Amino acid sequence: MGHWGKTLGHLGAFTLCLASMGCDGHGVFGMSCSEAGCGSALMVTVPVAGPGVELGVTALNLEVDGVAGDCEVSVEQMQQPQDCGQGVQAMLERTAVCTSETHADGAESESCRPDGGFAIRVTAGGTPAVVSLEIVDDAGAATRFDLTPQYETFFPNGPDCEPACDEAHIELEPLSLQLGDGGAAAGVADAGP
C-alpha cells in the first residue's frame, strides 16, 4: 500500500473513531454525559461571634413552607450535622479565609486557613419557597430571619446533560451570641435573595 493508501486508511480509522464516540445527542460531537448526580437545596450561612458561640448552646427554630422544626448546635457538636426535621440540617463550623493562586503553568490552587470565626450552616433539601429561621442564644436573645430564596439551576454533567438541580445560597448578617444570665432581647430581620 502506498503513502496515500496509508493516509486514507488512517483517516478512515479516525472517522470511525469519531463515529464510535456516540450519536446520542449529548454533549459536543455526541460525546456521552458523565453520571454525576445532584440534589436541589437551600443553603443558609449565618456568621456568628461572641462568648455564646464557644461556651453556650444555640437553638434554631424554623419553619419551612409552613411546617415547623427545631434543633440545637454547639461547639461540642462542631462539624456534626444536627437533624432539625423537615429535611433540614444545621451545624456549627469554624470559618476560614481562602486564597486562590494561578501558577506559571496555568494551574490554579487554593489554600485556606482558619480565621477564628464560626458560622451556623443550615441546609434544607428541595426548593422551599419560604423559610423562617429563628436563632436563640444561651441568654435567650432571639433573632429571626424571613427568607424567600431565589434558586439557580445547574447541570453537574454539563449544560446539555441531565440531571438539572436548583440551589440557593444565602449569607446573612453576622450575629453576636451571648451566654445566659436571665436577660432576653429580640430582633427580626428580613432577608430576601
C-alpha positions, 0 to 999 in steps of 0.5 A: 500500500502506498503513502496515500493508501496509508493516509486514507486508511488512517483517516478512515480509522479516525472517522470511525473513531469519531463515529464510535464516540456516540450519536446520542445527542449529548454533549459536543460531537455526541460525546456521552454525559458523565453520571454525576448526580445532584440534589436541589437545596437551600443553603443558609450561612449565618456568621456568628461571634461572641462568648455564646458561640464557644461556651453556650448552646444555640437553638434554631427554630424554623419553619419551612413552607409552613411546617415547623422544626427545631434543633440545637448546635454547639461547639461540642457538636462542631462539624456534626450535622444536627437533624432539625426535621423537615429535611433540614440540617444545621451545624456549627463550623469554624470559618476560614479565609481562602486564597486562590493562586494561578501558577506559571503553568496555568494551574490554579490552587487554593489554600485556606486557613482558619480565621477564628470565626464560626458560622451556623450552616443550615441546609434544607433539601428541595426548593422551599419557597419560604423559610423562617429561621429563628436563632436563640442564644444561651441568654435567650436573645432571639433573632429571626430571619424571613427568607424567600430564596431565589434558586439557580439551576445547574447541570453537574454533567454539563449544560446539555446533560441531565440531571438539572438541580436548583440551589440557593445560597444565602449569607446573612448578617453576622450575629453576636451570641451571648451566654445566659444570665436571665436577660432576653432581647429580640430582633427580626430581620428580613432577608430576601435573595 
